[in-house]
Amino acid sequence: MKLDAEIKGKIQRLAAARRRSAHWIMREAIAQYVEREEKREQFRQSAIAAWNDYQATGLHVTATEADAWLARLEDGEDAETPECHG
């Protein structure tokens, strides 16, 4: 992998501080990046599916209903999800 001198130096300094190889630092960074981007893509796909479902059915809850439900959960209540309506 070709890296500019500044990034290469940062990796080498971090590797020395962590008592790891530069290779280990780069592998770890790539693994974390891939995991984060996979989660981001799953979230994006879920949002697209939810939007498509809403467009097809019109079912939804209002922001006020969602906020009230989340507040109850935050308070430790075993609150059921609000009913969707059209």
Disulfide bonds with the S-S distance in Angstrom:
none
